[in-house]
Amino acid sequence: MPLIDVTGLRHAIAGRPVLDIPHWSVESGRHCLLLGPSGSGKTTLIHALAGLKRPDQGRILLDGQAVWDLAAAGRDALRGRLIGIVFQTLHLVPALDVAQNLHLARWLAGLPRDTRAVAGALDRVGLGNRLGARPEQLSQGEKQRVAIARAVVTAPKLILADEPTSALDDENCARVLDLLLEQAEVCGATLLVATHDGRTRDRIADRLELPKLGAPARTTLGEGHAA
Ligand SMILES: Nc1ncnc2c1ncn2[C@@H]1O[C@H](COP(=O)(O)OP(=O)(O)OP(=O)(O)O)[C@@H](O)[C@H]1O
C-alpha cells in the first residue's frame, strides 16, 4: 500500500486553477521531489496532504486513510501520528525555547513528554548545546535545523519539507538535504521536498512536477522503483 495516494486532485484559488493531479502515489520509504516554479501550487499541495487546506476535488489517502473524510480532530490526530512538517516560514514559537518547541510538537501529536527524544533530535542536527536558546537568539540556519528537529521528534512516517533550500548557498543547500535525508533514514520515513531549486534534482530521483497555471502534473519515478 502506498504511503501517499492521490487521485483526481484539483484546486483553484480565486477562480484560477492551481492544482490538477490526475494520479500520484509514493511508496513507503521512497523519497520524492515536488518540483514546480514559484506559484505552481507546491505549498497548497503540502497543506492539502497535511490536512490543513481542503482541496476542491479529489481524494488523498495517507497510509490508506482518506484525509479529507476525517473531521478536524481526526485530521489533527492523523497529522500527529504520521507527518512532520518543515514549513517554508519555519513557524517556530518565539516565546518558547528550542527544547520547548520540540516538546510542544510532541504534545500536539498526542505523544508523551520525552526529554531524551527531544535532546536526541536536537543533537542529531548539531544543536544539542542550544536547548535553552530562544529562536531569536539563533541564526537563520540554526532556526531551520530546529525546524527539522521538530519535524522528526515525533518519529513521523512522512516528512514534508517546503522549500528548505531556496534561500541557502550551495554548501548549506547540500548540508540541509543531507540532514533531511539522514533524519528520514533515522525515522524510516518518506521525505517529500517541495522546491523550485534545481540544485536538489540529482539528490532524489522520484518526482512530481507541477507546471504553471494548473496544467496536469507529471510523475517521474527513478531507478529501483518496483512499479
Ligand atoms: N490566499 C491567497 N489568495 C490568492 N491567491 C493565493 C493565495 N494563496 C496562494 N495563492 C496563489 O495560489 C498559487 C499557488 O500558491 P502556492 O503558495 O501553493 O505556490 P508555490 O508553488 O508553493 O509557490 P512558492 O514556490 O513561491 O512558495 C499562487 O499563484 C499564489 O499566488
The ligand as a MOL file (V3000), in Angstrom:
LIG
                    3D

  0  0  0     0  0            999 V3000
M  V30 BEGIN CTAB
M  V30 COUNTS 31 33 0 0 0
M  V30 BEGIN ATOM
M  V30 1 N -4.6170 33.4790 -0.1050 0
M  V30 2 C -4.4090 33.5410 -1.4390 0
M  V30 3 N -5.1210 34.3980 -2.2070 0
M  V30 4 C -4.9380 34.4530 -3.5520 0
M  V30 5 N -4.0530 33.6970 -4.2180 0
M  V30 6 C -3.3230 32.8410 -3.4940 0
M  V30 7 C -3.4440 32.7060 -2.0750 0
M  V30 8 N -2.5770 31.7560 -1.6440 0
M  V30 9 C -1.9370 31.3280 -2.7470 0
M  V30 10 N -2.3800 31.9630 -3.8310 0
M  V30 11 C -1.9340 31.7300 -5.2180 0
M  V30 12 O -2.0280 30.3340 -5.4600 0
M  V30 13 C -0.9510 29.8790 -6.2470 0
M  V30 14 C -0.2450 28.7080 -5.5680 0
M  V30 15 O 0.4290 29.1760 -4.3900 0
M  V30 16 P 1.4680 28.2530 -3.6060 0
M  V30 17 O 1.9400 29.0390 -2.4290 0
M  V30 18 O 0.8350 26.9320 -3.3540 0
M  V30 19 O 2.6250 28.0850 -4.7020 0
M  V30 20 P 4.1390 27.5680 -4.5040 0
M  V30 21 O 4.4240 26.7020 -5.6670 0
M  V30 22 O 4.2910 26.9880 -3.1470 0
M  V30 23 O 4.9480 28.9300 -4.6120 0
M  V30 24 P 6.3930 29.3280 -3.9600 0
M  V30 25 O 7.4010 28.3990 -4.5770 0
M  V30 26 O 6.5630 30.7580 -4.4110 0
M  V30 27 O 6.2540 29.1790 -2.4790 0
M  V30 28 C -0.0380 31.0780 -6.4680 0
M  V30 29 O -0.2310 31.5570 -7.7680 0
M  V30 30 C -0.4790 32.0790 -5.4300 0
M  V30 31 O -0.3110 33.3830 -5.9090 0
M  V30 END ATOM
M  V30 BEGIN BOND
M  V30 1 1 1 2
M  V30 2 1 2 3
M  V30 3 2 2 7
M  V30 4 2 3 4
M  V30 5 1 4 5
M  V30 6 2 5 6
M  V30 7 1 6 7
M  V30 8 1 6 10
M  V30 9 1 7 8
M  V30 10 2 8 9
M  V30 11 1 9 10
M  V30 12 1 10 11
M  V30 13 1 11 12
M  V30 14 1 11 30
M  V30 15 1 12 13
M  V30 16 1 13 14
M  V30 17 1 13 28
M  V30 18 1 14 15
M  V30 19 1 15 16
M  V30 20 2 16 17
M  V30 21 1 16 18
M  V30 22 1 16 19
M  V30 23 1 19 20
M  V30 24 2 20 21
M  V30 25 1 20 22
M  V30 26 1 20 23
M  V30 27 1 23 24
M  V30 28 2 24 25
M  V30 29 1 24 26
M  V30 30 1 24 27
M  V30 31 1 28 29
M  V30 32 1 28 30
M  V30 33 1 30 31
M  V30 END BOND
M  V30 END CTAB
M  END
